[in-house]
Amino acid sequence: MTPRIDQLQGQTRRHFLRGAGQFSLGAIALEALLGRQASGAIAGLNPFAARPSPVPAKVKRVIYLHMSGGPPHLDIFDYKPELVKRNGQDAPDAFVKGKTFAFTSGVPKLMGTPRTFTRHGDGGIWMSDAVPHFQSVAGEMCVIKSMFTEQFNHAPAELLLFTGSARQGRPSMGSWVTYGLGSENDNLPGFVVLISSGVQPSGGQSCWGTGFIPSVFQGVQCRSKGDPVLYVSDPPGMDRSLRRKTLDALRDLNQEQAESLGHPETATRIAQYELAFRMQASVPEVMDITHESPKTLEAYGAVPGEASFANNCLLGRRLLEQGVRFVHLFDWGWDFHGTGPSEDIRGGLTDKMRRTDKPVAALIRDLRQRGLLDDTLIVWGGEFGRTPFREGRTSGSDTLGRDHFPDAYSIFLAGGGVKKGFSHGETDELGFSVATDKVHVHDLQATILHLLGLDHERLTYRFQGRDFRLTDVHGSVIKGILT
């Protein structure tokens, strides 16, 4: 028996064409997409190599600030005087009849915001008193008040937002970006994930996973406290030279297997081992914020050695500076149902924003001061919004909370390629539906890729007989927000 012959005999034509190294269909498609001989870099020795965008890009990098749970947009950005006027009235049948909500049934009571709203920046963006630091950078922000999605539960909504599908198994947004563009720093991952408030997003690691594309493009989760990356440090009794010898031996074995079997994940394994070795030296340096000035630490509200959203915003800036292509921050605790004081849209929202809007505003100013904002895209938002009425379970309590709401919500963008001090889209007078310039999550995905110089309809990966993309078969670039 000859194992190699047995293995070849068991392959179908589809398996052969999919796994034929730099001549695979996926590599050929990417080469055509990029307009250069890049396919070998994808399937070969350096999948992290930086690749030029196929069309002119407005930004080089993205930092996505995800507020996991669904921020109460009606108490932050989307001011509704008519809703305030009708506070406590029954919600009109036309808006709620036949609709399903996560925790509300029957006829809910309308709830106008208890927050005070004022206009800010040259564009007069409405903002509440919950976000005083956002107000100070309103002139840099592009607020989209007409977002919508089909999902009203956290996990499927986050998966749809970050992978293009409400079910697990698809590549994440950051993975698509690094698959298409690579990384600008050979010693750091192209896609880094930072988590605060102690809990992972409801969508889990699929929010930064690779699905069916090579796993080398998955997000690397770093920590602001303790070892920056788990299991990267050498174990006791192994120094760096011994680690190098071990990796050399593993590389030779993996290379032999790659040449024998031609499996693309073998090349991925080689690249991941080599990156991990380089990260042992590079990651501790970039993750050490003690080198920042006291003024910078104070601006963010960051404390060295702690795990916080403020620290992660500062780390995000440091990672972007070092050439990381996509930085994704997840912050837990935005599910404002009103089941307790921390979920009250009055004091609870004030406390939550006190820990978050200051570092976000500092990040915007810091990137501007360092000359990085014009070629960086910042995205802030959640997976959906909150209802214009009180959440059913807590409607009789002293705390004020809102239910999940997919039909209309707000996010903001800042940085290169988008209008500054600008509001896009509107909801109806009670905030139940989008009235003008509807923006689906697939449209947001298409726009982020467009600003990076990637065509969302052409950035594809063939799997199980069809070409997949982040936006599936949907999505249009939001031209109304572009400069």
GIMO-V634192 format. One record per helix or strand. SS is the DSSP state (a for helix, b for strand). FROM is the first residue (numbers start at 0). LEN is the number of residues. If there is no record, write none. Layout:
ss & from & len
SS & FROM & LEN
SS & FROM & LEN
This chain:
ss & from & len
a & 2 & 7
a & 12 & 6
a & 20 & 3
a & 24 & 10
a & 38 & 5
b & 60 & 8
a & 72 & 3
a & 80 & 5
b & 89 & 1
a & 92 & 4
b & 108 & 2
b & 116 & 4
b & 124 & 4
a & 131 & 5
a & 137 & 3
b & 140 & 8
a & 153 & 10
a & 172 & 9
b & 190 & 6
a & 203 & 5
a & 214 & 3
b & 219 & 3
a & 239 & 22
a & 263 & 23
a & 288 & 3
a & 293 & 7
a & 308 & 13
b & 325 & 7
a & 340 & 3
a & 346 & 8
a & 356 & 13
a & 372 & 3
b & 375 & 6
b & 384 & 6
a & 391 & 3
b & 401 & 4
b & 408 & 7
b & 417 & 1
b & 421 & 3
b & 425 & 2
b & 433 & 3
b & 438 & 2
a & 440 & 11
b & 460 & 3
b & 465 & 3
a & 478 & 3
b & 481 & 1
